[in-house]
Amino acid sequence: MKKSRFTDEQIIGFLKQAEGGMPVKELCRLGGFSDATFYKWRAKFGGMQASEATRLREVESENAKLKKLLAEAHLHIEALKVGFGVKPLTPQARREAVARMVEQLAISERRACRYAGLSRTSYRQPPRMNAATAELSTRIVELAHERRRFGYRRIHDLLALEGRQVNHKRVWRLYKQANLSVRKRRKIKRPIGERQPLAASQYVNDTWSMDFVMDALANGRRIKCLTVVDDFSRECVDIAVDHGIGGEYVVRLLDQAAQFRGYPRAIRTDQGPEFTSRAFLAWTAARGVRHLLNDAGCPTQNAYIESFNGKFRDECLNEQWFESLAQARQEIARWRRDYNEVRPHSSLGRIPPARFAAQHRQRAGD
């Protein structure tokens, strides 16, 4: 804005002379300004005294300062919206926010760092990962690719089993930096009904749970997997794989498993034809095994085997295609050994089921 060479007091003096009877043309010639300037002054300062003009100048100065502060505030708000909406706490997120503000709003680096609450030195010199941290991050990525459904807590358990003394918060930070988060599944909404209580087992071989999992080979032929789990130790007693499994087949597999583990006190199953056949019922009566039969349409009454089958599908069946029945048996047996001996279980104090069962037998003196 162009500043006038006359003060407000001088302008008011010119207006007083015109009010006193001096012609406007002569006043403009003597003062050295145009007629338009005179009439503009009269529209602005007409009827004012010198003190009022001084007050008006102060008010205009205050308004200019307020406009500047308001513009600064709007720029600050816009920069925060562009940067990160809500101020993050991590320095890396602040660096990314500063870069976005400088690029999209064309503001200076100094101002963007002030808005983000980050020093310019921290912005220009980000920390570098040392060799030990880089090696740990590489190992975390390898474990995450080997076990796609494992989160950072289970990966931390695996690192502990390898003898690495590392804080779980550090594992979480490196896990997030590598963008390894597991996609969450949508929960299926089911009607709420009356639930039967599931009695907890008190020792190994107290109760076994059994169920079937269906899959297919690469050529489209169906295969059937019989899964057997110890409810107390969460050990996978056996996984039988074949094209067809009947009641007599189930009985033969249970006898084979009992040669090494002994017979369970009870077996929990659903109402499938394999578990209600004459061969299976005769076997339970001959061996003195109690048969716990779930109600129809109540999978929660067999929650242990349902949970295990979910892990079995996610970590084994959904991860690969089987070309033949022999390959399916080999890969499923390998996964079963890994589940029992390596994979940590959260409900067992984050140790593998086989180690938990061994500790329990040692305490029980078996």
NORGIBEL-V839563 format. One record per helix or strand of 2 or more residues. SS is the DSSP state (a for helix, b for strand). FROM is the first residue (numbers start at 1). LEN is the number of residues. If there is no record, write none. Layout:
BEGIN
[[SS,FROM,LEN] [SS,FROM,LEN]]
END
This chain:
BEGIN
[[a,8,12] [a,24,8] [a,35,11] [a,50,34] [a,91,15] [a,109,8] [a,120,5] [a,131,16] [a,152,10] [a,168,10] [b,207,10] [b,222,9] [b,236,7] [a,247,15] [b,266,4] [a,278,10] [b,290,4] [a,299,17] [a,317,3] [a,325,17] [a,346,3] [a,353,12]]
END
